[in-house]
Amino acid sequence: MPEVGDIAPDFTLPDETGKDHTLSDYRGQKVVVYFYPKDDTPGCTKEACSFRDTSDLYDKHNIKVLGISNDSQDSHWRFKQKHNLTHTLLADPENTVPPKYDAYGSKKIFGKETEGIKRSTFLLDEVGRIIKVFRRVKTEVHAEEVLEAYGLKE
């Protein structure tokens, strides 16, 4: 599984409009890749909205934010519209990318064991190297934590 210092595994996934995004195409800028379980659920909405609410700082520092879940393109489109999200959401209904990042597997939800996407975030530098991994995410303030990890908190 990828660790700090490794080049992030490359992938190509469609966004909510069907446009393909390839991770390596973003070389030359910092990239946040965050995995989340499900569109329009309480924790996932808080996390996505935290990125929306700080999007001006991400834009100012040329940082691309990519959210990935197993939801469909249509689900992503509705989620973005409902919450006025500004960053890219990538659809992976075949679950091809999360396992490459150890972001899929067993987890406990309300005391019940289940399989699914494990909320996690990978911060990449301009060459695609992983510089920080968040395995425990505070959804409401996560976007600010990411900015701090990049040394950009204003």
N, C-alpha and C positions, 0 to 999 in steps of 0.2 A: 504494500500500500504506500502511496506517496507520502513523503515526510518533508519537513522544512529542509530546504536545500535542493530538493529534486525539481526537475522540470515537470510541470503539471501534465498529466495525460491529455493528449489532444482529443477532440471530439467535434462532431458536426451535428447540430440539432436545429429544428425549426422553431421560430418564435411564434407568437400568437397570430401573426399574419401569414405564416407559412414560409417566410424568408429564412433560409439556412444561415446559421452562424457557426463558424469554425474558430475554435479557441485560438489557434496559432495565427489567425488573421489579425489578432489584436496585439501582436508583438509590437513593442515600441510604446506601449502605454500600460499603466497598472490596471489589473483586472481583479474584481471580486467575483468569485464563483460561490454562490450559496445554494445549498440544497435544503428544500423544505418539503414537509409531508403532503400538504393539500391546500389548494386554492380556497380562499374565503372561509377558512376556519379561524377561530380567535387568535391563536398564537401566530399563525402564518400571516394573517392580516396585519397584526401589530408589527411583525418584522418587516414586511413589505412596505408598510406605511412609514416606518422609521427611515428606510432608504429614500422614499418619496420626499419626506420632510427635510432631508439633508441633501437633496439632489443638486442644489446650487453649489455646494462645496465639492461634490464629486465631479461636477462639470468643470468647475474652476481649476481643479487639479488633474483633469483629463483621466479620470478613473472610470472605467467601464464596469457596470454592475450587471451580472447575469444570474438570474434566479432559475433554478431547475427543479422540476417536480415531475411526477408520473402523470400529471393531468394532461388533458388534450389541448390542442391549440384553441379550440372554441372556449374551453373552460378558462384558459389564460386570458383570452380576449375579454370575456365577461368580467373576470376578476380585475383586470387593468381598468376597464371602463367604470366599474362600480366604485373603485377607490382612487381613481385618477392617478394610477401608478405611472411613473416616468421611466423606469428602467426596463430592460429586456427580460422577458420570461420565456424560457425554453421548455418545449414539450418533449418528454421522454417516456411515452406510454409503454414502450418495450423495455424500459429499465436497463438501458445499455450503459449509461454513464455512472450513476451512483455507485455501483459495485467497484468501479475502477478507483474510486476515491474512498473506499471503505465507508460510504455514506448510505449503505443499505444493509439491513440485517435485523436481528432480534432487538426488540426494545420493549420497555414497559410503558403502558399508557393506562393511567388510573389503576395501577396494580395488576393489569392484565398483560401477559406476554403476547407480542404480536410481531409480525414481519413488516418492514416498510422502510421508507427513507428516514435516516437518522439526521436530524437537523444539524448541519455543520457548514462551516464557511472556510474557504481557502483564499488567502490573499496572495496575489502574484505580482512580481515586479515586471519591469519592461521587457525582460527576456523570457518570461514565462516560468520563472523559478518561484517555487512556493516559499514565501517568507514568513507566513504565520498560518496556523490552523486553529480554528475555534471548534471544539467538539461540544462545548457547553455554551449555549447562546441565550442571552437575556433579550428576548424578542423586542421589547419596547425601546431599548436603547442600543440595539446591536449596531446600527449604522454609525452611531457615535463612537462605539468601541472600535470599529474598523478604522475610522478616521484617526483615532488615537494611535492605533497600531501602526499606521502609516506615518505617524508623526505629524499629522496635519490638523489636529484639533485646534479650532479657532474660537 
